[in-house]
Amino acid sequence: MDIEIKTWLYDILQSILEIEGYYEDKPKRYDDYITDIKTKRAIERNLEIIGEAANRIFKKEKSFKLENSEKIIGTRNRIIHGYDKISDDLIWSIVINHIPKLKEEIILLLNEK
């Protein structure tokens, strides 16, 4: 695997681990999320990094297989350019439903030779 692509995959994994780290000592609860502006902004920043890393991967290798890549990149663009239209529900759904699946996929990709 190309070293730059591997680096960007590690960046994605690191951002996922950071998101998970915000909830190491407390349960993941939507009500807590919407009232904690620091955590909200930190999660949004990590989603931006995930989307930018995915974007760089696909600019370098258009045929790279990453599930939901267009949605990942699109979410990054929405957070950056449409920050005033991002709903808490959307971000929370990504954290709960999509981040765990993406983590598994990234780990598998990084373990390939």
PEUR-V925654 format. One record per residue. RES is the residue in one letter. SS is DSSP state (alpha for helix, beta for strand, coil for the rest). Layout:
BEGIN
RES_SS + RES_SS
END
This chain:
BEGIN
M_coil + D_coil + I_alpha + E_alpha + I_alpha + K_alpha + T_alpha + W_alpha + L_alpha + Y_alpha + D_alpha + I_alpha + L_alpha + Q_alpha + S_alpha + I_alpha + L_alpha + E_alpha + I_alpha + E_alpha + G_alpha + Y_coil + Y_coil + E_coil + D_coil + K_coil + P_coil + K_coil + R_coil + Y_alpha + D_alpha + D_alpha + Y_alpha + I_alpha + T_alpha + D_coil + I_alpha + K_alpha + T_alpha + K_alpha + R_alpha + A_alpha + I_alpha + E_alpha + R_alpha + N_alpha + L_alpha + E_alpha + I_alpha + I_alpha + G_alpha + E_alpha + A_alpha + A_alpha + N_alpha + R_alpha + I_alpha + F_alpha + K_alpha + K_alpha + E_coil + K_coil + S_coil + F_coil + K_coil + L_coil + E_coil + N_coil + S_alpha + E_alpha + K_alpha + I_alpha + I_alpha + G_alpha + T_alpha + R_alpha + N_alpha + R_alpha + I_alpha + I_alpha + H_alpha + G_coil + Y_alpha + D_alpha + K_alpha + I_coil + S_coil + D_alpha + D_alpha + L_alpha + I_alpha + W_alpha + S_alpha + I_alpha + V_alpha + I_alpha + N_alpha + H_alpha + I_alpha + P_alpha + K_alpha + L_alpha + K_alpha + E_alpha + E_alpha + I_alpha + I_alpha + L_alpha + L_alpha + L_alpha + N_alpha + E_coil + K_coil
END
